Structure formats: C-alpha cells, structure tokens
Amino acid sequence: MGKVLDAALMPFPPATPVTVYDSCLRMVFLKTVLTLITRRFQMAEALSANRSILIFLE
C-alpha cells in the first residue's frame, strides 16, 4: 500500500512544474484510493461481525 500512496503523491519528477490541474487529479486519485481502502476495512469489519453473530447463535 505504501507504494500506491508514494505513486499518488509523486507521480511526476521533481523538475516538472506542477499545475493546478495536476494537483486536482492527484487529489481525486488520493480520495479514490482512500475510499477504496476504507470500504475494504468496513467490509472486513462487517464480515467479522457476521461471523461473530453466527458463532454466538450456534
């Protein structure tokens, strides 16, 4: 996951001037990555909660 965030934060070489358009694209990409990560964690929490309920009911 660290490599993905590094790529999102620094997709251009330092010599390249960063425009407003580039930074907007970077923010959209970061927001998308963070949304996917949080959804994955929420799904994992929901699955573990369902397992706990099923084990409790048995």
PQR file of N, CA, C, O and H, with PARSE charges and radii, in Angstrom:
ATOM      1  N   MET A   1       0.828  -1.194   0.000 -0.4000 1.5000
ATOM      2  CA  MET A   1       0.000   0.000   0.000 -0.0000 2.0000
ATOM      3  C   MET A   1       0.868   1.252   0.000  0.5500 1.7000
ATOM      4  O   MET A   1       0.470   2.277  -0.553 -0.5500 1.4000
ATOM      5  N   GLY A   2       2.044   1.184   0.610 -0.4000 1.5000
ATOM      6  CA  GLY A   2       2.932   2.335   0.646 -0.0000 2.0000
ATOM      7  C   GLY A   2       3.353   2.783  -0.737  0.5500 1.7000
ATOM      8  O   GLY A   2       3.479   3.979  -0.998 -0.5500 1.4000
ATOM      9  H   GLY A   2       2.368   0.352   1.059  0.4000 1.0000
ATOM     10  N   LYS A   3       3.574   1.817  -1.630 -0.4000 1.5000
ATOM     11  CA  LYS A   3       3.986   2.160  -2.990 -0.0000 2.0000
ATOM     12  C   LYS A   3       2.878   2.899  -3.723  0.5500 1.7000
ATOM     13  O   LYS A   3       3.143   3.814  -4.503 -0.5500 1.4000
ATOM     14  H   LYS A   3       3.472   0.845  -1.418  0.4000 1.0000
ATOM     15  N   VAL A   4       1.628   2.499  -3.470 -0.4000 1.5000
ATOM     16  CA  VAL A   4       0.499   3.172  -4.125 -0.0000 2.0000
ATOM     17  C   VAL A   4       0.418   4.620  -3.672  0.5500 1.7000
ATOM     18  O   VAL A   4       0.223   5.520  -4.489 -0.5500 1.4000
ATOM     19  H   VAL A   4       1.412   1.755  -2.837  0.4000 1.0000
ATOM     20  N   LEU A   5       0.566   4.848  -2.376 -0.4000 1.5000
ATOM     21  CA  LEU A   5       0.500   6.223  -1.870 -0.0000 2.0000
ATOM     22  C   LEU A   5       1.687   7.045  -2.354  0.5500 1.7000
ATOM     23  O   LEU A   5       1.535   8.225  -2.668 -0.5500 1.4000
ATOM     24  H   LEU A   5       0.724   4.118  -1.712  0.4000 1.0000
ATOM     25  N   ASP A   6       2.879   6.428  -2.419 -0.4000 1.5000
ATOM     26  CA  ASP A   6       4.039   7.143  -2.952 -0.0000 2.0000
ATOM     27  C   ASP A   6       3.794   7.542  -4.399  0.5500 1.7000
ATOM     28  O   ASP A   6       4.108   8.662  -4.800 -0.5500 1.4000
ATOM     29  H   ASP A   6       3.002   5.469  -2.164  0.4000 1.0000
ATOM     30  N   ALA A   7       3.233   6.627  -5.181 -0.4000 1.5000
ATOM     31  CA  ALA A   7       2.955   6.930  -6.582 -0.0000 2.0000
ATOM     32  C   ALA A   7       1.912   8.036  -6.700  0.5500 1.7000
ATOM     33  O   ALA A   7       1.985   8.869  -7.603 -0.5500 1.4000
ATOM     34  H   ALA A   7       2.977   5.717  -4.854  0.4000 1.0000
ATOM     35  N   ALA A   8       0.946   8.044  -5.790 -0.4000 1.5000
ATOM     36  CA  ALA A   8      -0.092   9.075  -5.840 -0.0000 2.0000
ATOM     37  C   ALA A   8       0.464  10.437  -5.445  0.5500 1.7000
ATOM     38  O   ALA A   8       0.075  11.463  -6.003 -0.5500 1.4000
ATOM     39  H   ALA A   8       0.887   7.367  -5.056  0.4000 1.0000
ATOM     40  N   LEU A   9       1.371  10.437  -4.486 -0.4000 1.5000
ATOM     41  CA  LEU A   9       1.912  11.709  -4.017 -0.0000 2.0000
ATOM     42  C   LEU A   9       2.967  12.269  -4.957  0.5500 1.7000
ATOM     43  O   LEU A   9       3.126  13.487  -5.043 -0.5500 1.4000
ATOM     44  H   LEU A   9       1.687   9.603  -4.033  0.4000 1.0000
ATOM     45  N   MET A  10       3.687  11.414  -5.659 -0.4000 1.5000
ATOM     46  CA  MET A  10       4.782  11.893  -6.502 -0.0000 2.0000
ATOM     47  C   MET A  10       4.764  11.222  -7.873  0.5500 1.7000
ATOM     48  O   MET A  10       5.706  10.502  -8.205 -0.5500 1.4000
ATOM     49  H   MET A  10       3.558  10.425  -5.589  0.4000 1.0000
ATOM     50  N   PRO A  11       3.715  11.437  -8.686 -0.5600 1.5000
ATOM     51  CA  PRO A  11       3.693  10.802  -9.997  0.2800 2.0000
ATOM     52  C   PRO A  11       4.590  11.492 -11.026  0.5500 1.7000
ATOM     53  O   PRO A  11       4.855  10.933 -12.090 -0.5500 1.4000
ATOM     54  N   PHE A  12       5.053  12.694 -10.718 -0.4000 1.5000
ATOM     55  CA  PHE A  12       5.871  13.457 -11.657 -0.0000 2.0000
ATOM     56  C   PHE A  12       7.265  13.644 -11.078  0.5500 1.7000
ATOM     57  O   PHE A  12       7.424  13.704  -9.859 -0.5500 1.4000
ATOM     58  H   PHE A  12       4.838  13.148  -9.854  0.4000 1.0000
ATOM     59  N   PRO A  13       8.273  13.737 -11.931 -0.5600 1.5000
ATOM     60  CA  PRO A  13       9.609  14.055 -11.421  0.2800 2.0000
ATOM     61  C   PRO A  13       9.616  15.446 -10.792  0.5500 1.7000
ATOM     62  O   PRO A  13       8.821  16.302 -11.182 -0.5500 1.4000
ATOM     63  N   PRO A  14      10.503  15.683  -9.825 -0.5600 1.5000
ATOM     64  CA  PRO A  14      10.515  16.986  -9.141  0.2800 2.0000
ATOM     65  C   PRO A  14      10.746  18.172 -10.070  0.5500 1.7000
ATOM     66  O   PRO A  14      10.310  19.283  -9.767 -0.5500 1.4000
ATOM     67  N   ALA A  15      11.426  17.956 -11.198 -0.4000 1.5000
ATOM     68  CA  ALA A  15      11.720  19.067 -12.105 -0.0000 2.0000
ATOM     69  C   ALA A  15      10.471  19.535 -12.856  0.5500 1.7000
ATOM     70  O   ALA A  15      10.439  20.653 -13.371 -0.5500 1.4000
ATOM     71  H   ALA A  15      11.780  17.054 -11.444  0.4000 1.0000
ATOM     72  N   THR A  16       9.452  18.690 -12.920 -0.4000 1.5000
ATOM     73  CA  THR A  16       8.239  19.038 -13.653 -0.0000 2.0000
ATOM     74  C   THR A  16       7.419  20.049 -12.856  0.5500 1.7000
ATOM     75  O   THR A  16       7.115  19.802 -11.689 -0.5500 1.4000
ATOM     76  H   THR A  16       9.478  17.782 -12.503  0.4000 1.0000
ATOM     77  N   PRO A  17       7.057  21.175 -13.456 -0.5600 1.5000
ATOM     78  CA  PRO A  17       6.200  22.116 -12.721  0.2800 2.0000
ATOM     79  C   PRO A  17       4.808  21.517 -12.523  0.5500 1.7000
ATOM     80  O   PRO A  17       4.209  20.992 -13.461 -0.5500 1.4000
ATOM     81  N   VAL A  18       4.313  21.601 -11.319 -0.4000 1.5000
ATOM     82  CA  VAL A  18       3.002  21.034 -11.005 -0.0000 2.0000
ATOM     83  C   VAL A  18       1.951  22.118 -11.189  0.5500 1.7000
ATOM     84  O   VAL A  18       2.015  23.172 -10.555 -0.5500 1.4000
ATOM     85  H   VAL A  18       4.800  22.028 -10.557  0.4000 1.0000
ATOM     86  N   THR A  19       1.002  21.856 -12.044 -0.4000 1.5000
ATOM     87  CA  THR A  19      -0.062  22.827 -12.293 -0.0000 2.0000
ATOM     88  C   THR A  19      -1.252  22.534 -11.380  0.5500 1.7000
ATOM     89  O   THR A  19      -1.287  21.520 -10.684 -0.5500 1.4000
ATOM     90  H   THR A  19       0.950  21.000 -12.558  0.4000 1.0000
ATOM     91  N   VAL A  20      -2.213  23.437 -11.401 -0.4000 1.5000
ATOM     92  CA  VAL A  20      -3.427  23.240 -10.600 -0.0000 2.0000
ATOM     93  C   VAL A  20      -4.162  21.995 -11.079  0.5500 1.7000
ATOM     94  O   VAL A  20      -4.713  21.244 -10.274 -0.5500 1.4000
ATOM     95  H   VAL A  20      -2.185  24.261 -11.967  0.4000 1.0000
ATOM     96  N   TYR A  21      -4.170  21.779 -12.388 -0.4000 1.5000
ATOM     97  CA  TYR A  21      -4.844  20.608 -12.955 -0.0000 2.0000
ATOM     98  C   TYR A  21      -4.214  19.316 -12.437  0.5500 1.7000
ATOM     99  O   TYR A  21      -4.922  18.376 -12.078 -0.5500 1.4000
ATOM    100  H   TYR A  21      -3.723  22.390 -13.042  0.4000 1.0000
ATOM    101  N   ASP A  22      -2.871  19.272 -12.401 -0.4000 1.5000
ATOM    102  CA  ASP A  22      -2.168  18.090 -11.899 -0.0000 2.0000
ATOM    103  C   ASP A  22      -2.507  17.833 -10.437  0.5500 1.7000
ATOM    104  O   ASP A  22      -2.748  16.691 -10.045 -0.5500 1.4000
ATOM    105  H   ASP A  22      -2.295  20.036 -12.693  0.4000 1.0000
ATOM    106  N   SER A  23      -2.527  18.885  -9.633 -0.4000 1.5000
ATOM    107  CA  SER A  23      -2.801  18.695  -8.213 -0.0000 2.0000
ATOM    108  C   SER A  23      -4.253  18.271  -7.995  0.5500 1.7000
ATOM    109  O   SER A  23      -4.538  17.513  -7.067 -0.5500 1.4000
ATOM    110  H   SER A  23      -2.332  19.813  -9.952  0.4000 1.0000
ATOM    111  N   CYS A  24      -5.175  18.748  -8.835 -0.4000 1.5000
ATOM    112  CA  CYS A  24      -6.573  18.311  -8.725 -0.0000 2.0000
ATOM    113  C   CYS A  24      -6.692  16.834  -9.065  0.5500 1.7000
ATOM    114  O   CYS A  24      -7.389  16.087  -8.378 -0.5500 1.4000
ATOM    115  H   CYS A  24      -4.944  19.363  -9.588  0.4000 1.0000
ATOM    116  N   LEU A  25      -6.011  16.411 -10.126 -0.4000 1.5000
ATOM    117  CA  LEU A  25      -6.025  14.991 -10.484 -0.0000 2.0000
ATOM    118  C   LEU A  25      -5.438  14.147  -9.365  0.5500 1.7000
ATOM    119  O   LEU A  25      -5.948  13.071  -9.052 -0.5500 1.4000
ATOM    120  H   LEU A  25      -5.444  17.017 -10.684  0.4000 1.0000
ATOM    121  N   ARG A  26      -4.368  14.641  -8.769 -0.4000 1.5000
ATOM    122  CA  ARG A  26      -3.725  13.912  -7.677 -0.0000 2.0000
ATOM    123  C   ARG A  26      -4.668  13.781  -6.482  0.5500 1.7000
ATOM    124  O   ARG A  26      -4.744  12.721  -5.862 -0.5500 1.4000
ATOM    125  H   ARG A  26      -3.953  15.515  -9.023  0.4000 1.0000
ATOM    126  N   MET A  27      -5.389  14.862  -6.159 -0.4000 1.5000
ATOM    127  CA  MET A  27      -6.328  14.820  -5.037 -0.0000 2.0000
ATOM    128  C   MET A  27      -7.474  13.847  -5.316  0.5500 1.7000
ATOM    129  O   MET A  27      -7.896  13.110  -4.425 -0.5500 1.4000
ATOM    130  H   MET A  27      -5.327  15.723  -6.663  0.4000 1.0000
ATOM    131  N   VAL A  28      -7.976  13.846  -6.551 -0.4000 1.5000
ATOM    132  CA  VAL A  28      -9.051  12.914  -6.909 -0.0000 2.0000
ATOM    133  C   VAL A  28      -8.554  11.482  -6.791  0.5500 1.7000
ATOM    134  O   VAL A  28      -9.264  10.613  -6.285 -0.5500 1.4000
ATOM    135  H   VAL A  28      -7.633  14.445  -7.275  0.4000 1.0000
ATOM    136  N   PHE A  29      -7.327  11.234  -7.260 -0.4000 1.5000
ATOM    137  CA  PHE A  29      -6.764   9.887  -7.187 -0.0000 2.0000
ATOM    138  C   PHE A  29      -6.590   9.459  -5.737  0.5500 1.7000
ATOM    139  O   PHE A  29      -6.940   8.337  -5.373 -0.5500 1.4000
ATOM    140  H   PHE A  29      -6.750  11.940  -7.671  0.4000 1.0000
ATOM    141  N   LEU A  30      -6.049  10.351  -4.904 -0.4000 1.5000
ATOM    142  CA  LEU A  30      -5.861  10.027  -3.483 -0.0000 2.0000
ATOM    143  C   LEU A  30      -7.194   9.753  -2.797  0.5500 1.7000
ATOM    144  O   LEU A  30      -7.309   8.816  -2.007 -0.5500 1.4000
ATOM    145  H   LEU A  30      -5.765  11.263  -5.199  0.4000 1.0000
ATOM    146  N   LYS A  31      -8.195  10.566  -3.099 -0.4000 1.5000
ATOM    147  CA  LYS A  31      -9.509  10.375  -2.479 -0.0000 2.0000
ATOM    148  C   LYS A  31     -10.096   9.028  -2.891  0.5500 1.7000
ATOM    149  O   LYS A  31     -10.699   8.334  -2.072 -0.5500 1.4000
ATOM    150  H   LYS A  31      -8.101  11.327  -3.741  0.4000 1.0000
ATOM    151  N   THR A  32      -9.918   8.658  -4.162 -0.4000 1.5000
ATOM    152  CA  THR A  32     -10.419   7.367  -4.638 -0.0000 2.0000
ATOM    153  C   THR A  32      -9.714   6.221  -3.939  0.5500 1.7000
ATOM    154  O   THR A  32     -10.358   5.261  -3.515 -0.5500 1.4000
ATOM    155  H   THR A  32      -9.428   9.221  -4.827  0.4000 1.0000
ATOM    156  N   VAL A  33      -8.390   6.310  -3.813 -0.4000 1.5000
ATOM    157  CA  VAL A  33      -7.623   5.253  -3.148 -0.0000 2.0000
ATOM    158  C   VAL A  33      -8.051   5.130  -1.692  0.5500 1.7000
ATOM    159  O   VAL A  33      -8.267   4.022  -1.200 -0.5500 1.4000
ATOM    160  H   VAL A  33      -7.867   7.089  -4.157  0.4000 1.0000
ATOM    161  N   LEU A  34      -8.175   6.252  -1.005 -0.4000 1.5000
ATOM    162  CA  LEU A  34      -8.572   6.210   0.407 -0.0000 2.0000
ATOM    163  C   LEU A  34      -9.991   5.668   0.575  0.5500 1.7000
ATOM    164  O   LEU A  34     -10.269   4.947   1.533 -0.5500 1.4000
ATOM    165  H   LEU A  34      -8.000   7.151  -1.405  0.4000 1.0000
ATOM    166  N   THR A  35     -10.887   6.010  -0.350 -0.4000 1.5000
ATOM    167  CA  THR A  35     -12.252   5.482  -0.284 -0.0000 2.0000
ATOM    168  C   THR A  35     -12.256   3.973  -0.452  0.5500 1.7000
ATOM    169  O   THR A  35     -12.961   3.268   0.269 -0.5500 1.4000
ATOM    170  H   THR A  35     -10.661   6.595  -1.129  0.4000 1.0000
ATOM    171  N   LEU A  36     -11.467   3.470  -1.406 -0.4000 1.5000
ATOM    172  CA  LEU A  36     -11.404   2.020  -1.612 -0.0000 2.0000
ATOM    173  C   LEU A  36     -10.839   1.315  -0.389  0.5500 1.7000
ATOM    174  O   LEU A  36     -11.321   0.250  -0.004 -0.5500 1.4000
ATOM    175  H   LEU A  36     -10.894   4.043  -1.992  0.4000 1.0000
ATOM    176  N   ILE A  37      -9.814   1.907   0.223 -0.4000 1.5000
ATOM    177  CA  ILE A  37      -9.201   1.295   1.412 -0.0000 2.0000
ATOM    178  C   ILE A  37     -10.198   1.263   2.562  0.5500 1.7000
ATOM    179  O   ILE A  37     -10.329   0.242   3.237 -0.5500 1.4000
ATOM    180  H   ILE A  37      -9.422   2.773  -0.090  0.4000 1.0000
ATOM    181  N   THR A  38     -10.904   2.371   2.796 -0.4000 1.5000
ATOM    182  CA  THR A  38     -11.853   2.395   3.913 -0.0000 2.0000
ATOM    183  C   THR A  38     -13.021   1.452   3.660  0.5500 1.7000
ATOM    184  O   THR A  38     -13.517   0.824   4.596 -0.5500 1.4000
ATOM    185  H   THR A  38     -10.798   3.201   2.247  0.4000 1.0000
ATOM    186  N   ARG A  39     -13.469   1.341   2.410 -0.4000 1.5000
ATOM    187  CA  ARG A  39     -14.545   0.388   2.107 -0.0000 2.0000
ATOM    188  C   ARG A  39     -14.094  -1.035   2.384  0.5500 1.7000
ATOM    189  O   ARG A  39     -14.859  -1.844   2.908 -0.5500 1.4000
ATOM    190  H   ARG A  39     -13.066   1.851   1.650  0.4000 1.0000
ATOM    191  N   ARG A  40     -12.856  -1.339   2.033 -0.4000 1.5000
ATOM    192  CA  ARG A  40     -12.341  -2.689   2.258 -0.0000 2.0000
ATOM    193  C   ARG A  40     -12.322  -3.000   3.752  0.5500 1.7000
ATOM    194  O   ARG A  40     -12.692  -4.099   4.166 -0.5500 1.4000
ATOM    195  H   ARG A  40     -12.235  -0.681   1.607  0.4000 1.0000
ATOM    196  N   PHE A  41     -11.890  -2.027   4.564 -0.4000 1.5000
ATOM    197  CA  PHE A  41     -11.874  -2.240   6.016 -0.0000 2.0000
ATOM    198  C   PHE A  41     -13.296  -2.384   6.558  0.5500 1.7000
ATOM    199  O   PHE A  41     -13.540  -3.214   7.434 -0.5500 1.4000
ATOM    200  H   PHE A  41     -11.589  -1.135   4.228  0.4000 1.0000
ATOM    201  N   GLN A  42     -14.227  -1.591   6.053 -0.4000 1.5000
ATOM    202  CA  GLN A  42     -15.613  -1.691   6.514 -0.0000 2.0000
ATOM    203  C   GLN A  42     -16.205  -3.047   6.159  0.5500 1.7000
ATOM    204  O   GLN A  42     -16.943  -3.630   6.953 -0.5500 1.4000
ATOM    205  H   GLN A  42     -14.029  -0.917   5.342  0.4000 1.0000
ATOM    206  N   MET A  43     -15.884  -3.557   4.961 -0.4000 1.5000
ATOM    207  CA  MET A  43     -16.377  -4.879   4.562 -0.0000 2.0000
ATOM    208  C   MET A  43     -15.801  -5.948   5.479  0.5500 1.7000
ATOM    209  O   MET A  43     -16.512  -6.867   5.885 -0.5500 1.4000
ATOM    210  H   MET A  43     -15.284  -3.084   4.316  0.4000 1.0000
ATOM    211  N   ALA A  44     -14.516  -5.834   5.807 -0.4000 1.5000
ATOM    212  CA  ALA A  44     -13.879  -6.813   6.692 -0.0000 2.0000
ATOM    213  C   ALA A  44     -14.518  -6.778   8.076  0.5500 1.7000
ATOM    214  O   ALA A  44     -14.745  -7.826   8.681 -0.5500 1.4000
ATOM    215  H   ALA A  44     -13.938  -5.087   5.477  0.4000 1.0000
ATOM    216  N   GLU A  45     -14.807  -5.583   8.578 -0.4000 1.5000
ATOM    217  CA  GLU A  45     -15.460  -5.465   9.888 -0.0000 2.0000
ATOM    218  C   GLU A  45     -16.860  -6.065   9.850  0.5500 1.7000
ATOM    219  O   GLU A  45     -17.268  -6.738  10.796 -0.5500 1.4000
ATOM    220  H   GLU A  45     -14.623  -4.732   8.086  0.4000 1.0000
ATOM    221  N   ALA A  46     -17.592  -5.833   8.781 -0.4000 1.5000
ATOM    222  CA  ALA A  46     -18.944  -6.383   8.667 -0.0000 2.0000
ATOM    223  C   ALA A  46     -18.900  -7.904   8.606  0.5500 1.7000
ATOM    224  O   ALA A  46     -19.721  -8.575   9.231 -0.5500 1.4000
ATOM    225  H   ALA A  46     -17.260  -5.286   8.012  0.4000 1.0000
ATOM    226  N   LEU A  47     -17.946  -8.451   7.855 -0.4000 1.5000
ATOM    227  CA  LEU A  47     -17.831  -9.907   7.761 -0.0000 2.0000
ATOM    228  C   LEU A  47     -17.470 -10.520   9.104  0.5500 1.7000
ATOM    229  O   LEU A  47     -18.026 -11.551   9.481 -0.5500 1.4000
ATOM    230  H   LEU A  47     -17.280  -7.906   7.347  0.4000 1.0000
ATOM    231  N   SER A  48     -16.547  -9.900   9.830 -0.4000 1.5000
ATOM    232  CA  SER A  48     -16.166 -10.454  11.128 -0.0000 2.0000
ATOM    233  C   SER A  48     -17.324 -10.337  12.118  0.5500 1.7000
ATOM    234  O   SER A  48     -17.498 -11.214  12.964 -0.5500 1.4000
ATOM    235  H   SER A  48     -16.095  -9.062   9.523  0.4000 1.0000
ATOM    236  N   ALA A  49     -18.116  -9.271  12.027 -0.4000 1.5000
ATOM    237  CA  ALA A  49     -19.284  -9.133  12.902 -0.0000 2.0000
ATOM    238  C   ALA A  49     -20.315 -10.211  12.583  0.5500 1.7000
ATOM    239  O   ALA A  49     -20.918 -10.786  13.489 -0.5500 1.4000
ATOM    240  H   ALA A  49     -17.975  -8.559  11.340  0.4000 1.0000
ATOM    241  N   ASN A  50     -20.517 -10.483  11.293 -0.4000 1.5000
ATOM    242  CA  ASN A  50     -21.461 -11.537  10.908 -0.0000 2.0000
ATOM    243  C   ASN A  50     -20.989 -12.890  11.410  0.5500 1.7000
ATOM    244  O   ASN A  50     -21.795 -13.689  11.887 -0.5500 1.4000
ATOM    245  H   ASN A  50     -20.027 -10.016  10.557  0.4000 1.0000
ATOM    246  N   ARG A  51     -19.693 -13.155  11.308 -0.4000 1.5000
ATOM    247  CA  ARG A  51     -19.153 -14.421  11.807 -0.0000 2.0000
ATOM    248  C   ARG A  51     -19.368 -14.537  13.308  0.5500 1.7000
ATOM    249  O   ARG A  51     -19.738 -15.600  13.807 -0.5500 1.4000
ATOM    250  H   ARG A  51     -19.038 -12.506  10.921  0.4000 1.0000
ATOM    251  N   SER A  52     -19.138 -13.446  14.024 -0.4000 1.5000
ATOM    252  CA  SER A  52     -19.318 -13.469  15.479 -0.0000 2.0000
ATOM    253  C   SER A  52     -20.766 -13.779  15.842  0.5500 1.7000
ATOM    254  O   SER A  52     -21.029 -14.543  16.770 -0.5500 1.4000
ATOM    255  H   SER A  52     -18.838 -12.582  13.618  0.4000 1.0000
ATOM    256  N   ILE A  53     -21.695 -13.187  15.113 -0.4000 1.5000
ATOM    257  CA  ILE A  53     -23.118 -13.437  15.385 -0.0000 2.0000
ATOM    258  C   ILE A  53     -23.456 -14.897  15.103  0.5500 1.7000
ATOM    259  O   ILE A  53     -24.164 -15.539  15.879 -0.5500 1.4000
ATOM    260  H   ILE A  53     -21.481 -12.565  14.359  0.4000 1.0000
ATOM    261  N   LEU A  54     -22.940 -15.422  13.979 -0.4000 1.5000
ATOM    262  CA  LEU A  54     -23.227 -16.816  13.638 -0.0000 2.0000
ATOM    263  C   LEU A  54     -22.647 -17.769  14.674  0.5500 1.7000
ATOM    264  O   LEU A  54     -23.294 -18.744  15.055 -0.5500 1.4000
ATOM    265  H   LEU A  54     -22.364 -14.901  13.349  0.4000 1.0000
ATOM    266  N   ILE A  55     -21.434 -17.491  15.127 -0.4000 1.5000
ATOM    267  CA  ILE A  55     -20.813 -18.341  16.149 -0.0000 2.0000
ATOM    268  C   ILE A  55     -21.614 -18.258  17.443  0.5500 1.7000
ATOM    269  O   ILE A  55     -21.812 -19.267  18.120 -0.5500 1.4000
ATOM    270  H   ILE A  55     -20.909 -16.699  14.817  0.4000 1.0000
ATOM    271  N   PHE A  56     -22.072 -17.069  17.783 -0.4000 1.5000
ATOM    272  CA  PHE A  56     -22.854 -16.885  19.011 -0.0000 2.0000
ATOM    273  C   PHE A  56     -24.180 -17.649  18.933  0.5500 1.7000
ATOM    274  O   PHE A  56     -24.626 -18.232  19.921 -0.5500 1.4000
ATOM    275  H   PHE A  56     -21.912 -16.250  17.233  0.4000 1.0000
ATOM    276  N   LEU A  57     -24.802 -17.639  17.754 -0.4000 1.5000
ATOM    277  CA  LEU A  57     -26.097 -18.308  17.599 -0.0000 2.0000
ATOM    278  C   LEU A  57     -25.969 -19.829  17.629  0.5500 1.7000
ATOM    279  O   LEU A  57     -26.914 -20.523  18.002 -0.5500 1.4000
ATOM    280  H   LEU A  57     -24.439 -17.166  16.951  0.4000 1.0000
ATOM    281  N   GLU A  58     -24.815 -20.343  17.241 -0.4000 1.5000
ATOM    282  CA  GLU A  58     -24.614 -21.794  17.284 -0.0000 2.0000
ATOM    283  C   GLU A  58     -24.527 -22.213  18.720  0.5500 1.7000
ATOM    284  O   GLU A  58     -24.358 -23.398  19.008 -0.5500 1.4000
ATOM    285  H   GLU A  58     -24.048 -19.779  16.938  0.4000 1.0000
TER
END
